[in-house]
Amino acid sequence: MLTGLAAQRLHDIRQAFRISLQGSRSLSTALNYHLDSPDNNPDLPWEFSDANKEKVKEILSHYPSNSKQSAVIPLLDLAQRQHGGWLPVSAMNVVAKVIEVAPIRVYEVVTFYSMFNRTKVGKYHLLVCGTTPCTIRGSREIEDALLKHLGVCCKPV
């Protein structure tokens, strides 16, 4: 049973990858990694708003001064909220400066956690768990029901 589910999931992933490559504007959109673009470029100026600068200070106050890097997730969340639901490279670089780490350390966190979006997302962003335990418990059926109800996508046969 698990072998069949795993094989079906692999097939679904391959199919989704093919579709995303065909429908995306670029390979970077499909693979979710960075290539400079007009709105996602490390040279674009980005900084926390005045109101958020106060929040940055408040967030950092929860951590010892020698452990600023522990604030990476709440700071990234704040930056993502400020930037309309996604994180440009320039915002990640600002977070890296604030917590005094190499930018790659921030990029690693952003690419690991699915709560951070590297590309623009819509007003409503729904995620359905796709891990093996969730799949066994019916997450594919939940996803299919959501897609059908919302009328936003139709899975290829």
Secondary structure as GFF3:
##gff-version 3
##sequence-region A 1 157
A	DSSP	alpha_helix	2	23	.	.	.	ID=ss1
A	DSSP	alpha_helix	27	31	.	.	.	ID=ss2
A	DSSP	alpha_helix	50	60	.	.	.	ID=ss3
A	DSSP	three_ten_helix	65	71	.	.	.	ID=ss4
A	DSSP	alpha_helix	72	82	.	.	.	ID=ss5
A	DSSP	alpha_helix	89	99	.	.	.	ID=ss6
A	DSSP	alpha_helix	103	112	.	.	.	ID=ss7
A	DSSP	alpha_helix	132	136	.	.	.	ID=ss8
A	DSSP	alpha_helix	139	150	.	.	.	ID=ss9
###
